[in-house]
Amino acid sequence: MSTNWAGQSVPFFFASWVIPETLQTNRALFNYFPAMLAASPSVCFTEAVKAAALAYMANMSSIDRLNKMAQESYGRALTGMMLAMSYKDTATSDETLAAVAALSVYEGITGRKSRKEPFTLHRLGLSTILKLRGSDQFRTPFGRDVFVAINKILLWKDLQELQRPTLGLIDWPAGLHSNPAMEFSARLAVRVVDVCGRTREAAEVAYAHRDVEWMQSLGILIQDVLDIDQEVQQQLDNPPKDWCWRSLPIPSANTSASTNSSSSSGSSEIDDGQRQYSLDTYPSRIDLYPNLTVATHWNTVRGNRLPIFRTFRTLSLLAQQHPFFAFPTLPSIAALHSSLNDTIADICASVPFLVGDVNASGALSDTGTRIKGGHVLALIWALHMMCGIDGLEPGLRAWMLKILARMGTAGGVKQGLVLSQLHSEAMVPKRWGLARQVLEDGLEVGG
């Protein structure tokens, strides 16, 4: 009897990528996929979901023929996409936009194009269709769900590149997210991209021409960035009651019978073929969260700060070399490194909980990788952003690269494996070339 892999792969995919804990509380990345698939006869969307599902099952099961089936569905999805784009009604439909999102997920799962375009593939198509849909898109059956999911993907790209935001706040209505915390995070990311992008532009012009008017504009933008960073910190300092986390020291080997070994210094080692690293090296503590969604949310908020630090660090380096850029409100290099180290430590402290190396009580666990689906993509994005920081302490970077690689194997998203290799080879394109026009300060991040 032949196995209906296509039929089995979609429920398997939904079991990991549709997040039950958020179905009634928030529009997560792919929670609308099952309902749309049941309601839609769209070939491009159906085949795009099948392609992503088959590729994910192939990664998790190591059944090679599923990769060929995934590629065939991917080809049919592209053919259906070309046909859909030929007609006005279908070109901007919920299903066509969701199909592009599913194809983007397929690319991440397979890692096929992550080497050249991490978190940027299909973004132009997504943003173009969203803008063509206009305000009427929020009145369609899946319009709000699709917009929230696509906007999150676009923001990952925008925060990485620090250009102007693909979609400004004017493009989407208030209350789009049913959860206030996630609404804040999404709007915050747009503001971070906008103000940091404008600051970058002003700094480059001012650096090239020593223009006084641009310097005045730069001073105003610096204050805007400071204000936004303060809002981020306030949000982190005052989380909603049900969205709090608690910190614990790294568990010792005797806290769990599942721990395989312990070094003479008391470090806790995990080695199940997927994980070979010492928990007492990185991170310095473990943070436990109510669930994966809450942990991912706060890491997204923290990730919004990384472009802010990058912006200030570039300006501070300029100020060291050129008094022309010495703004009194600009944080010192030492203060920036202190804040950046704290943010990196907070994200890293969530990793043992996210990936399942500790259980809900904080004891070591050997039940295997817990993180799935969109949470894997979000963690890969955060690690990718941190690994791109100049001056990152080598031991910390090595630990991050192992987690990235693990997300590419046990997490089922090969983009993590590709990015781990690229970062280890220093092959990831660097942003903010202006920072490399001035001397590095020599301080080490993460130490």
Buried (B, 14 or more C-beta within 10 A) or exposed (E): EEEEBBEBBBEBBBEBBBBEEBEEEBBBBBBBBBEBBEEBEBBBBBBBBBBBBBBBBBBBEEBEEBBEBBBBBBEBBBEBBEEBBEEEEBBBBBBBBBBBBBBBBBBBBBBBBBBEEBBBBBBEBBBBBBEEBEEEBBEBEBBBBBBBBBBBBBBBBBBBBBBBBBBEEEBBEEEBBBBEBBBBBBBBBBBBBBBBBBBBBBBBBBBEEEBEEBBEBBBEBBEBBBEBBEBBBEBBEEBEEEBEBEEBEBBBBEBBEEBEEBEEEEBBBBEBEBBEBBBBBBBEEBBBBBBBBBBBBBBBBBBBBBBBBBBBBBBBBBBBEEEEBEBEEBBEBEEBBEBBBEBBBBBBBBBBBBBBBBBEEBBBBBEEBBBBBBBBBBBBBBBBBBBBBBBBBEEBBBBBBBBBBBBBBBBBBBBBBBBBBBBBEEEBEEBBEBBEEBEEBEEEBBE
